[in-house]
């Protein structure tokens, strides 16, 4: 399957689209350039993503990136997600090593975004919302544990 076909498949039939009941963390990010908006909700178990969902309106690149992201981050903790996010940023910026990184799985289809840098914010929107949702979940856990 070509990169374009893979992106369109995730756009048309996104994985993990919807909302979570009682998420540990939820965040919304908006791309002011085009008006797209994505919300990501996470439920953690022992600091790792146990469940994740996304919802909102975005272009094919944004929705496909979110769909692939939800498949890839399940089971990861905040630091692993931060490292993966940095790798995705490198991918959409045109880093050839990231484009060949098997750890990115289907996300490697987004390497074509480097040819149209204006689409990079679309590809990264869900990842930014995920970072915010993880931060909210970690903060909520600290408060629940009585920590500052």
PyMOL commands that set and color helices and strands:
alter all, ss='L'
color gray80, all
select helices_A, chain A and resi 3-12+60-73+78-93+96-99+102-115+117-144
alter helices_A, ss='H'
color red, helices_A
select strands_A, chain A and resi 25-30+37-45+48-57
alter strands_A, ss='S'
color yellow, strands_A
deselect
rebuild
show_as cartoon
